[in-house]
Amino acid sequence: MEALFEGELVLEGGCLRVKSEYGEDHLLIWPPGVRLTVDGRDVVISNGSGVSLAVGEEIRVGGGEASLAHAQTFVTEPLPSDCPGPYWVVGEIPASGSVAR
């Protein structure tokens, strides 16, 4: 889980994804204990870090690509069927100042 994925944070059909400049996009699977609040274009990641991101922002996310079966092991509820892969398991939550390209 040490790879890096860079791209635009997008909200598609209620699914938070990162879309690269090459057209790849991944559904983000966050570590246990992380809470996301989506309010319009603002996304707040809550885990004590207080990181705030905005839809449309360019971000870097550490972690790695995962199959559906592997991604499901990181969540407490089944992934919504309307939020298909590919999946990116977030291994490192971006810190303020390190998310912008």
Biopython code that builds the backbone (N, CA, C, O; Angstrom):
import numpy as np
from Bio.PDB.StructureBuilder import StructureBuilder

atoms = [
    (1, "MET", "N", (0.816, -1.190, 0.000)),
    (1, "MET", "CA", (0.000, 0.000, 0.000)),
    (1, "MET", "C", (0.865, 1.261, 0.000)),
    (1, "MET", "O", (0.603, 2.208, 0.742)),
    (2, "GLU", "N", (1.881, 1.259, -0.830)),
    (2, "GLU", "CA", (2.785, 2.406, -0.881)),
    (2, "GLU", "C", (2.783, 3.104, -2.233)),
    (2, "GLU", "O", (3.649, 3.937, -2.498)),
    (3, "ALA", "N", (1.825, 2.776, -3.088)),
    (3, "ALA", "CA", (1.740, 3.425, -4.393)),
    (3, "ALA", "C", (1.112, 4.807, -4.233)),
    (3, "ALA", "O", (0.548, 5.130, -3.188)),
    (4, "LEU", "N", (1.218, 5.602, -5.267)),
    (4, "LEU", "CA", (0.666, 6.947, -5.251)),
    (4, "LEU", "C", (-0.263, 7.109, -6.446)),
    (4, "LEU", "O", (0.092, 6.755, -7.570)),
    (5, "PHE", "N", (-1.449, 7.644, -6.201)),
    (5, "PHE", "CA", (-2.398, 7.923, -7.274)),
    (5, "PHE", "C", (-2.697, 9.413, -7.228)),
    (5, "PHE", "O", (-3.038, 9.953, -6.175)),
    (6, "GLU", "N", (-2.570, 10.073, -8.369)),
    (6, "GLU", "CA", (-2.797, 11.504, -8.447)),
    (6, "GLU", "C", (-3.926, 11.794, -9.420)),
    (6, "GLU", "O", (-4.047, 11.146, -10.460)),
    (7, "GLY", "N", (-4.741, 12.760, -9.078)),
    (7, "GLY", "CA", (-5.797, 13.149, -9.990)),
    (7, "GLY", "C", (-6.781, 14.089, -9.344)),
    (7, "GLY", "O", (-6.550, 14.623, -8.259)),
    (8, "GLU", "N", (-7.887, 14.279, -10.039)),
    (8, "GLU", "CA", (-8.939, 15.184, -9.584)),
    (8, "GLU", "C", (-9.939, 14.427, -8.721)),
    (8, "GLU", "O", (-10.379, 13.335, -9.081)),
    (9, "LEU", "N", (-10.292, 15.007, -7.593)),
    (9, "LEU", "CA", (-11.311, 14.443, -6.730)),
    (9, "LEU", "C", (-12.665, 14.729, -7.361)),
    (9, "LEU", "O", (-13.026, 15.890, -7.557)),
    (10, "VAL", "N", (-13.424, 13.670, -7.683)),
    (10, "VAL", "CA", (-14.722, 13.826, -8.330)),
    (10, "VAL", "C", (-15.789, 13.083, -7.549)),
    (10, "VAL", "O", (-15.514, 12.072, -6.903)),
    (11, "LEU", "N", (-16.995, 13.591, -7.614)),
    (11, "LEU", "CA", (-18.151, 12.952, -6.997)),
    (11, "LEU", "C", (-19.084, 12.580, -8.130)),
    (11, "LEU", "O", (-19.694, 13.448, -8.754)),
    (12, "GLU", "N", (-19.196, 11.278, -8.397)),
    (12, "GLU", "CA", (-20.019, 10.784, -9.496)),
    (12, "GLU", "C", (-21.080, 9.839, -8.947)),
    (12, "GLU", "O", (-20.765, 8.763, -8.440)),
    (13, "GLY", "N", (-22.327, 10.249, -9.052)),
    (13, "GLY", "CA", (-23.420, 9.412, -8.574)),
    (13, "GLY", "C", (-23.312, 9.079, -7.095)),
    (13, "GLY", "O", (-23.695, 7.986, -6.677)),
    (14, "GLY", "N", (-22.794, 10.011, -6.296)),
    (14, "GLY", "CA", (-22.634, 9.778, -4.868)),
    (14, "GLY", "C", (-21.390, 8.993, -4.508)),
    (14, "GLY", "O", (-21.204, 8.630, -3.347)),
    (15, "CYS", "N", (-20.533, 8.725, -5.487)),
    (15, "CYS", "CA", (-19.313, 7.940, -5.275)),
    (15, "CYS", "C", (-18.101, 8.867, -5.364)),
    (15, "CYS", "O", (-17.919, 9.556, -6.368)),
    (16, "LEU", "N", (-17.273, 8.887, -4.320)),
    (16, "LEU", "CA", (-16.089, 9.736, -4.290)),
    (16, "LEU", "C", (-14.934, 8.999, -4.952)),
    (16, "LEU", "O", (-14.519, 7.932, -4.501)),
    (17, "ARG", "N", (-14.418, 9.591, -6.037)),
    (17, "ARG", "CA", (-13.400, 8.958, -6.856)),
    (17, "ARG", "C", (-12.250, 9.927, -7.108)),
    (17, "ARG", "O", (-12.380, 11.134, -6.903)),
    (18, "VAL", "N", (-11.131, 9.381, -7.553)),
    (18, "VAL", "CA", (-10.023, 10.185, -8.063)),
    (18, "VAL", "C", (-9.864, 9.817, -9.525)),
    (18, "VAL", "O", (-9.756, 8.641, -9.872)),
    (19, "LYS", "N", (-9.851, 10.838, -10.385)),
    (19, "LYS", "CA", (-9.731, 10.633, -11.827)),
    (19, "LYS", "C", (-8.400, 11.224, -12.287)),
    (19, "LYS", "O", (-8.140, 12.413, -12.102)),
    (20, "SER", "N", (-7.555, 10.372, -12.894)),
    (20, "SER", "CA", (-6.236, 10.827, -13.334)),
    (20, "SER", "C", (-6.336, 11.569, -14.648)),
    (20, "SER", "O", (-7.357, 11.510, -15.333)),
    (21, "GLU", "N", (-5.268, 12.269, -14.996)),
    (21, "GLU", "CA", (-5.233, 12.994, -16.264)),
    (21, "GLU", "C", (-5.226, 12.039, -17.450)),
    (21, "GLU", "O", (-5.448, 12.462, -18.584)),
    (22, "TYR", "N", (-4.973, 10.748, -17.200)),
    (22, "TYR", "CA", (-4.946, 9.734, -18.259)),
    (22, "TYR", "C", (-6.293, 9.040, -18.428)),
    (22, "TYR", "O", (-6.424, 8.111, -19.225)),
    (23, "GLY", "N", (-7.307, 9.499, -17.665)),
    (23, "GLY", "CA", (-8.642, 8.936, -17.803)),
    (23, "GLY", "C", (-8.944, 7.801, -16.843)),
    (23, "GLY", "O", (-10.081, 7.335, -16.782)),
    (24, "GLU", "N", (-7.946, 7.344, -16.088)),
    (24, "GLU", "CA", (-8.198, 6.308, -15.079)),
    (24, "GLU", "C", (-8.965, 6.933, -13.921)),
    (24, "GLU", "O", (-8.726, 8.087, -13.566)),
    (25, "ASP", "N", (-9.871, 6.185, -13.342)),
    (25, "ASP", "CA", (-10.496, 6.659, -12.112)),
    (25, "ASP", "C", (-10.686, 5.494, -11.164)),
    (25, "ASP", "O", (-10.898, 4.359, -11.589)),
    (26, "HIS", "N", (-10.607, 5.785, -9.875)),
    (26, "HIS", "CA", (-10.722, 4.776, -8.832)),
    (26, "HIS", "C", (-11.680, 5.254, -7.750)),
    (26, "HIS", "O", (-11.665, 6.422, -7.360)),
    (27, "LEU", "N", (-12.512, 4.336, -7.272)),
    (27, "LEU", "CA", (-13.342, 4.596, -6.107)),
    (27, "LEU", "C", (-12.433, 4.519, -4.890)),
    (27, "LEU", "O", (-11.667, 3.566, -4.750)),
    (28, "LEU", "N", (-12.506, 5.505, -4.014)),
    (28, "LEU", "CA", (-11.653, 5.541, -2.836)),
    (28, "LEU", "C", (-12.249, 4.714, -1.706)),
    (28, "LEU", "O", (-13.411, 4.885, -1.338)),
    (29, "ILE", "N", (-11.439, 3.817, -1.164)),
    (29, "ILE", "CA", (-11.814, 3.005, -0.004)),
    (29, "ILE", "C", (-10.963, 3.505, 1.148)),
    (29, "ILE", "O", (-9.744, 3.334, 1.143)),
    (30, "TRP", "N", (-11.597, 4.122, 2.135)),
    (30, "TRP", "CA", (-10.881, 4.786, 3.220)),
    (30, "TRP", "C", (-10.601, 3.822, 4.365)),
    (30, "TRP", "O", (-11.335, 2.849, 4.540)),
    (31, "PRO", "N", (-9.554, 4.072, 5.150)),
    (31, "PRO", "CA", (-9.241, 3.212, 6.302)),
    (31, "PRO", "C", (-10.356, 3.240, 7.337)),
    (31, "PRO", "O", (-11.126, 4.198, 7.401)),
    (32, "PRO", "N", (-10.442, 2.189, 8.147)),
    (32, "PRO", "CA", (-11.455, 2.160, 9.217)),
    (32, "PRO", "C", (-11.291, 3.383, 10.125)),
    (32, "PRO", "O", (-10.175, 3.837, 10.382)),
    (33, "GLY", "N", (-12.401, 3.896, 10.594)),
    (33, "GLY", "CA", (-12.369, 5.036, 11.501)),
    (33, "GLY", "C", (-12.428, 6.381, 10.807)),
    (33, "GLY", "O", (-12.584, 7.409, 11.466)),
    (34, "VAL", "N", (-12.306, 6.394, 9.493)),
    (34, "VAL", "CA", (-12.369, 7.645, 8.754)),
    (34, "VAL", "C", (-13.820, 7.928, 8.402)),
    (34, "VAL", "O", (-14.533, 7.047, 7.921)),
    (35, "ARG", "N", (-14.247, 9.141, 8.641)),
    (35, "ARG", "CA", (-15.607, 9.556, 8.305)),
    (35, "ARG", "C", (-15.528, 10.640, 7.252)),
    (35, "ARG", "O", (-14.704, 11.550, 7.339)),
    (36, "LEU", "N", (-16.386, 10.537, 6.264)),
    (36, "LEU", "CA", (-16.449, 11.540, 5.207)),
    (36, "LEU", "C", (-17.778, 12.269, 5.292)),
    (36, "LEU", "O", (-18.828, 11.650, 5.466)),
    (37, "THR", "N", (-17.726, 13.565, 5.171)),
    (37, "THR", "CA", (-18.928, 14.368, 5.101)),
    (37, "THR", "C", (-18.866, 15.133, 3.790)),
    (37, "THR", "O", (-17.911, 15.870, 3.543)),
    (38, "VAL", "N", (-19.872, 14.963, 2.955)),
    (38, "VAL", "CA", (-19.916, 15.648, 1.676)),
    (38, "VAL", "C", (-21.006, 16.712, 1.754)),
    (38, "VAL", "O", (-22.165, 16.414, 2.046)),
    (39, "ASP", "N", (-20.615, 17.954, 1.489)),
    (39, "ASP", "CA", (-21.548, 19.072, 1.506)),
    (39, "ASP", "C", (-21.326, 19.865, 0.232)),
    (39, "ASP", "O", (-20.460, 20.738, 0.174)),
    (40, "GLY", "N", (-22.113, 19.556, -0.788)),
    (40, "GLY", "CA", (-21.922, 20.209, -2.081)),
    (40, "GLY", "C", (-20.600, 19.792, -2.691)),
    (40, "GLY", "O", (-20.404, 18.620, -3.010)),
    (41, "ARG", "N", (-19.688, 20.746, -2.855)),
    (41, "ARG", "CA", (-18.371, 20.456, -3.426)),
    (41, "ARG", "C", (-17.309, 20.219, -2.354)),
    (41, "ARG", "O", (-16.173, 19.877, -2.683)),
    (42, "ASP", "N", (-17.652, 20.392, -1.096)),
    (42, "ASP", "CA", (-16.678, 20.218, -0.020)),
    (42, "ASP", "C", (-16.763, 18.821, 0.562)),
    (42, "ASP", "O", (-17.849, 18.288, 0.787)),
    (43, "VAL", "N", (-15.604, 18.241, 0.801)),
    (43, "VAL", "CA", (-15.504, 16.932, 1.421)),
    (43, "VAL", "C", (-14.611, 17.098, 2.636)),
    (43, "VAL", "O", (-13.480, 17.569, 2.519)),
    (44, "VAL", "N", (-15.111, 16.715, 3.799)),
    (44, "VAL", "CA", (-14.313, 16.793, 5.010)),
    (44, "VAL", "C", (-13.991, 15.374, 5.456)),
    (44, "VAL", "O", (-14.882, 14.543, 5.632)),
    (45, "ILE", "N", (-12.700, 15.112, 5.633)),
    (45, "ILE", "CA", (-12.239, 13.813, 6.096)),
    (45, "ILE", "C", (-11.992, 13.931, 7.593)),
    (45, "ILE", "O", (-11.165, 14.733, 8.029)),
    (46, "SER", "N", (-12.705, 13.137, 8.375)),
    (46, "SER", "CA", (-12.582, 13.221, 9.825)),
    (46, "SER", "C", (-11.913, 11.979, 10.391)),
    (46, "SER", "O", (-12.449, 10.874, 10.302)),
    (47, "ASN", "N", (-10.764, 12.168, 10.960)),
    (47, "ASN", "CA", (-10.068, 11.116, 11.695)),
    (47, "ASN", "C", (-9.155, 11.762, 12.722)),
    (47, "ASN", "O", (-8.206, 11.149, 13.210)),
    (48, "GLY", "N", (-9.459, 13.008, 13.039)),
    (48, "GLY", "CA", (-8.618, 13.757, 13.946)),
    (48, "GLY", "C", (-7.634, 14.657, 13.224)),
    (48, "GLY", "O", (-7.023, 15.529, 13.842)),
    (49, "SER", "N", (-7.473, 14.453, 11.905)),
    (49, "SER", "CA", (-6.515, 15.262, 11.158)),
    (49, "SER", "C", (-7.118, 16.575, 10.682)),
    (49, "SER", "O", (-6.386, 17.530, 10.421)),
    (50, "GLY", "N", (-8.448, 16.637, 10.564)),
    (50, "GLY", "CA", (-9.103, 17.858, 10.141)),
    (50, "GLY", "C", (-8.856, 18.242, 8.700)),
    (50, "GLY", "O", (-8.997, 19.412, 8.346)),
    (51, "VAL", "N", (-8.493, 17.296, 7.862)),
    (51, "VAL", "CA", (-8.230, 17.579, 6.459)),
    (51, "VAL", "C", (-9.543, 17.927, 5.767)),
    (51, "VAL", "O", (-10.563, 17.277, 5.998)),
    (52, "SER", "N", (-9.516, 18.941, 4.929)),
    (52, "SER", "CA", (-10.677, 19.340, 4.154)),
    (52, "SER", "C", (-10.281, 19.391, 2.685)),
    (52, "SER", "O", (-9.297, 20.039, 2.329)),
    (53, "LEU", "N", (-11.032, 18.718, 1.842)),
    (53, "LEU", "CA", (-10.782, 18.683, 0.407)),
    (53, "LEU", "C", (-12.017, 19.199, -0.309)),
    (53, "LEU", "O", (-13.096, 19.268, 0.280)),
    (54, "ALA", "N", (-11.866, 19.559, -1.568)),
    (54, "ALA", "CA", (-13.007, 20.017, -2.354)),
    (54, "ALA", "C", (-13.081, 19.218, -3.641)),
    (54, "ALA", "O", (-12.061, 18.928, -4.267)),
    (55, "VAL", "N", (-14.293, 18.865, -4.028)),
    (55, "VAL", "CA", (-14.494, 18.208, -5.312)),
    (55, "VAL", "C", (-13.935, 19.132, -6.386)),
    (55, "VAL", "O", (-14.193, 20.335, -6.378)),
    (56, "GLY", "N", (-13.171, 18.559, -7.307)),
    (56, "GLY", "CA", (-12.518, 19.334, -8.348)),
    (56, "GLY", "C", (-11.062, 19.627, -8.036)),
    (56, "GLY", "O", (-10.313, 20.069, -8.907)),
    (57, "GLU", "N", (-10.659, 19.383, -6.794)),
    (57, "GLU", "CA", (-9.282, 19.625, -6.360)),
    (57, "GLU", "C", (-8.367, 18.500, -6.851)),
    (57, "GLU", "O", (-8.781, 17.343, -6.914)),
    (58, "GLU", "N", (-7.136, 18.840, -7.195)),
    (58, "GLU", "CA", (-6.130, 17.842, -7.557)),
    (58, "GLU", "C", (-5.516, 17.314, -6.269)),
    (58, "GLU", "O", (-5.064, 18.091, -5.428)),
    (59, "ILE", "N", (-5.498, 15.985, -6.113)),
    (59, "ILE", "CA", (-4.962, 15.391, -4.891)),
    (59, "ILE", "C", (-3.993, 14.264, -5.196)),
    (59, "ILE", "O", (-3.948, 13.756, -6.317)),
    (60, "ARG", "N", (-3.223, 13.878, -4.198)),
    (60, "ARG", "CA", (-2.350, 12.700, -4.217)),
    (60, "ARG", "C", (-2.800, 11.801, -3.077)),
    (60, "ARG", "O", (-2.956, 12.251, -1.942)),
    (61, "VAL", "N", (-3.007, 10.527, -3.389)),
    (61, "VAL", "CA", (-3.476, 9.591, -2.373)),
    (61, "VAL", "C", (-2.560, 8.371, -2.355)),
    (61, "VAL", "O", (-2.394, 7.696, -3.371)),
    (62, "GLY", "N", (-1.970, 8.095, -1.200)),
    (62, "GLY", "CA", (-1.148, 6.900, -1.046)),
    (62, "GLY", "C", (-2.029, 5.689, -0.828)),
    (62, "GLY", "O", (-3.145, 5.815, -0.324)),
    (63, "GLY", "N", (-1.540, 4.516, -1.201)),
    (63, "GLY", "CA", (-2.300, 3.288, -1.006)),
    (63, "GLY", "C", (-2.037, 2.313, -2.124)),
    (63, "GLY", "O", (-0.895, 2.150, -2.556)),
    (64, "GLY", "N", (-3.088, 1.656, -2.603)),
    (64, "GLY", "CA", (-2.921, 0.698, -3.682)),
    (64, "GLY", "C", (-4.241, 0.244, -4.267)),
    (64, "GLY", "O", (-5.289, 0.316, -3.624)),
    (65, "GLU", "N", (-4.165, -0.228, -5.505)),
    (65, "GLU", "CA", (-5.344, -0.741, -6.201)),
    (65, "GLU", "C", (-5.738, -2.086, -5.605)),
    (65, "GLU", "O", (-4.884, -2.859, -5.171)),
    (66, "ALA", "N", (-7.031, -2.355, -5.589)),
    (66, "ALA", "CA", (-7.524, -3.595, -4.998)),
    (66, "ALA", "C", (-8.688, -4.148, -5.812)),
    (66, "ALA", "O", (-9.423, -3.408, -6.466)),
    (67, "SER", "N", (-8.833, -5.462, -5.753)),
    (67, "SER", "CA", (-9.999, -6.114, -6.353)),
    (67, "SER", "C", (-11.211, -5.841, -5.471)),
    (67, "SER", "O", (-11.063, -5.386, -4.337)),
    (68, "LEU", "N", (-12.393, -6.113, -5.977)),
    (68, "LEU", "CA", (-13.607, -5.940, -5.185)),
    (68, "LEU", "C", (-13.527, -6.760, -3.904)),
    (68, "LEU", "O", (-13.836, -6.254, -2.825)),
    (69, "ALA", "N", (-13.116, -8.015, -4.011)),
    (69, "ALA", "CA", (-13.040, -8.883, -2.834)),
    (69, "ALA", "C", (-12.082, -8.310, -1.789)),
    (69, "ALA", "O", (-12.383, -8.329, -0.595)),
    (70, "HIS", "N", (-10.941, -7.806, -2.228)),
    (70, "HIS", "CA", (-9.956, -7.236, -1.297)),
    (70, "HIS", "C", (-10.473, -5.925, -0.718)),
    (70, "HIS", "O", (-10.317, -5.679, 0.478)),
    (71, "ALA", "N", (-11.084, -5.080, -1.543)),
    (71, "ALA", "CA", (-11.619, -3.805, -1.068)),
    (71, "ALA", "C", (-12.695, -4.019, -0.008)),
    (71, "ALA", "O", (-12.785, -3.251, 0.950)),
    (72, "GLN", "N", (-13.514, -5.063, -0.176)),
    (72, "GLN", "CA", (-14.598, -5.344, 0.779)),
    (72, "GLN", "C", (-14.061, -5.666, 2.170)),
    (72, "GLN", "O", (-14.771, -5.484, 3.159)),
    (73, "THR", "N", (-12.815, -6.142, 2.263)),
    (73, "THR", "CA", (-12.253, -6.469, 3.582)),
    (73, "THR", "C", (-11.928, -5.215, 4.386)),
    (73, "THR", "O", (-11.679, -5.308, 5.588)),
    (74, "PHE", "N", (-11.925, -4.053, 3.755)),
    (74, "PHE", "CA", (-11.592, -2.802, 4.432)),
    (74, "PHE", "C", (-12.819, -2.015, 4.878)),
    (74, "PHE", "O", (-12.676, -0.983, 5.534)),
    (75, "VAL", "N", (-14.008, -2.473, 4.539)),
    (75, "VAL", "CA", (-15.227, -1.735, 4.873)),
    (75, "VAL", "C", (-16.113, -2.561, 5.788)),
    (75, "VAL", "O", (-16.039, -3.790, 5.799)),
    (76, "THR", "N", (-16.959, -1.872, 6.562)),
    (76, "THR", "CA", (-17.840, -2.572, 7.493)),
    (76, "THR", "C", (-19.187, -2.917, 6.880)),
    (76, "THR", "O", (-19.916, -3.762, 7.399)),
    (77, "GLU", "N", (-19.518, -2.253, 5.760)),
    (77, "GLU", "CA", (-20.757, -2.542, 5.048)),
    (77, "GLU", "C", (-20.406, -2.842, 3.597)),
    (77, "GLU", "O", (-19.385, -2.364, 3.103)),
    (78, "PRO", "N", (-21.234, -3.626, 2.900)),
    (78, "PRO", "CA", (-20.941, -3.911, 1.489)),
    (78, "PRO", "C", (-20.841, -2.628, 0.672)),
    (78, "PRO", "O", (-21.558, -1.660, 0.925)),
    (79, "LEU", "N", (-19.951, -2.633, -0.301)),
    (79, "LEU", "CA", (-19.825, -1.478, -1.185)),
    (79, "LEU", "C", (-21.080, -1.363, -2.027)),
    (79, "LEU", "O", (-21.601, -2.378, -2.490)),
    (80, "PRO", "N", (-21.582, -0.150, -2.240)),
    (80, "PRO", "CA", (-22.795, 0.019, -3.048)),
    (80, "PRO", "C", (-22.566, -0.476, -4.476)),
    (80, "PRO", "O", (-21.511, -0.226, -5.058)),
    (81, "SER", "N", (-23.534, -1.164, -5.028)),
    (81, "SER", "CA", (-23.397, -1.692, -6.387)),
    (81, "SER", "C", (-23.347, -0.582, -7.425)),
    (81, "SER", "O", (-22.856, -0.789, -8.535)),
    (82, "ASP", "N", (-23.856, 0.603, -7.068)),
    (82, "ASP", "CA", (-23.816, 1.721, -8.010)),
    (82, "ASP", "C", (-22.508, 2.524, -7.916)),
    (82, "ASP", "O", (-22.392, 3.589, -8.522)),
    (83, "CYS", "N", (-21.528, 2.016, -7.159)),
    (83, "CYS", "CA", (-20.194, 2.612, -7.061)),
    (83, "CYS", "C", (-19.165, 1.551, -7.476)),
    (83, "CYS", "O", (-18.489, 0.967, -6.629)),
    (84, "PRO", "N", (-19.055, 1.311, -8.782)),
    (84, "PRO", "CA", (-18.173, 0.243, -9.257)),
    (84, "PRO", "C", (-16.693, 0.616, -9.169)),
    (84, "PRO", "O", (-16.339, 1.780, -8.979)),
    (85, "GLY", "N", (-15.835, -0.403, -9.312)),
    (85, "GLY", "CA", (-14.390, -0.213, -9.338)),
    (85, "GLY", "C", (-13.958, 0.391, -10.645)),
    (85, "GLY", "O", (-14.782, 0.754, -11.485)),
    (86, "PRO", "N", (-12.657, 0.494, -10.809)),
    (86, "PRO", "CA", (-11.627, -0.067, -9.939)),
    (86, "PRO", "C", (-11.565, 0.659, -8.597)),
    (86, "PRO", "O", (-12.055, 1.778, -8.445)),
    (87, "TYR", "N", (-10.944, -0.021, -7.630)),
    (87, "TYR", "CA", (-10.922, 0.449, -6.255)),
    (87, "TYR", "C", (-9.511, 0.841, -5.850)),
    (87, "TYR", "O", (-8.537, 0.206, -6.255)),
    (88, "TRP", "N", (-9.409, 1.900, -5.044)),
    (88, "TRP", "CA", (-8.128, 2.345, -4.492)),
    (88, "TRP", "C", (-8.272, 2.359, -2.977)),
    (88, "TRP", "O", (-9.041, 3.147, -2.427)),
    (89, "VAL", "N", (-7.524, 1.480, -2.303)),
    (89, "VAL", "CA", (-7.526, 1.439, -0.850)),
    (89, "VAL", "C", (-6.546, 2.499, -0.370)),
    (89, "VAL", "O", (-5.348, 2.425, -0.644)),
    (90, "VAL", "N", (-7.065, 3.478, 0.344)),
    (90, "VAL", "CA", (-6.245, 4.590, 0.823)),
    (90, "VAL", "C", (-5.410, 4.111, 1.996)),
    (90, "VAL", "O", (-5.945, 3.725, 3.035)),
    (91, "GLY", "N", (-4.098, 4.139, 1.825)),
    (91, "GLY", "CA", (-3.186, 3.725, 2.884)),
    (91, "GLY", "C", (-2.697, 4.910, 3.694)),
    (91, "GLY", "O", (-2.294, 4.765, 4.848)),
    (92, "GLU", "N", (-2.736, 6.082, 3.079)),
    (92, "GLU", "CA", (-2.295, 7.298, 3.765)),
    (92, "GLU", "C", (-3.265, 8.410, 3.433)),
    (92, "GLU", "O", (-3.518, 8.708, 2.266)),
    (93, "ILE", "N", (-3.798, 9.013, 4.466)),
    (93, "ILE", "CA", (-4.721, 10.122, 4.277)),
    (93, "ILE", "C", (-3.893, 11.365, 4.014)),
    (93, "ILE", "O", (-2.973, 11.668, 4.773)),
    (94, "PRO", "N", (-4.204, 12.086, 2.955)),
    (94, "PRO", "CA", (-3.427, 13.279, 2.625)),
    (94, "PRO", "C", (-3.434, 14.268, 3.787)),
    (94, "PRO", "O", (-4.461, 14.478, 4.433)),
    (95, "ALA", "N", (-2.290, 14.862, 4.040)),
    (95, "ALA", "CA", (-2.178, 15.903, 5.053)),
    (95, "ALA", "C", (-2.357, 17.261, 4.407)),
    (95, "ALA", "O", (-2.094, 17.424, 3.215)),
    (96, "SER", "N", (-2.789, 18.208, 5.158)),
    (96, "SER", "CA", (-2.933, 19.558, 4.623)),
    (96, "SER", "C", (-1.621, 20.002, 4.029)),
    (96, "SER", "O", (-0.558, 19.801, 4.617)),
    (97, "GLY", "N", (-1.697, 20.610, 2.856)),
    (97, "GLY", "CA", (-0.504, 21.099, 2.193)),
    (97, "GLY", "C", (0.159, 20.083, 1.292)),
    (97, "GLY", "O", (1.001, 20.453, 0.474)),
    (98, "SER", "N", (-0.196, 18.790, 1.416)),
    (98, "SER", "CA", (0.432, 17.795, 0.564)),
    (98, "SER", "C", (-0.533, 17.224, -0.457)),
    (98, "SER", "O", (-0.172, 16.339, -1.231)),
    (99, "VAL", "N", (-1.763, 17.730, -0.461)),
    (99, "VAL", "CA", (-2.745, 17.159, -1.371)),
    (99, "VAL", "C", (-2.781, 17.877, -2.704)),
    (99, "VAL", "O", (-3.170, 17.280, -3.708)),
    (100, "ALA", "N", (-2.397, 19.105, -2.743)),
    (100, "ALA", "CA", (-2.443, 19.836, -4.022)),
    (100, "ALA", "C", (-1.211, 19.526, -4.848)),
    (100, "ALA", "O", (-0.105, 19.389, -4.325)),
    (101, "ARG", "N", (-1.425, 19.420, -6.141)),
    (101, "ARG", "CA", (-0.310, 19.173, -7.044)),
    (101, "ARG", "C", (0.506, 20.406, -7.231)),
    (101, "ARG", "O", (1.494, 20.387, -7.965)),
]
sb = StructureBuilder()
sb.init_structure("model")
sb.init_model(0)
sb.init_chain("A")
sb.init_seg("    ")
for serial, (resi, resn, name, xyz) in enumerate(atoms, 1):
    if name == "N":
        sb.init_residue(resn, " ", resi, " ")
    sb.init_atom(name, np.array(xyz, "f"), 0.0, 1.0, " ", f" {name:<3s}", serial, name[0])
structure = sb.get_structure()
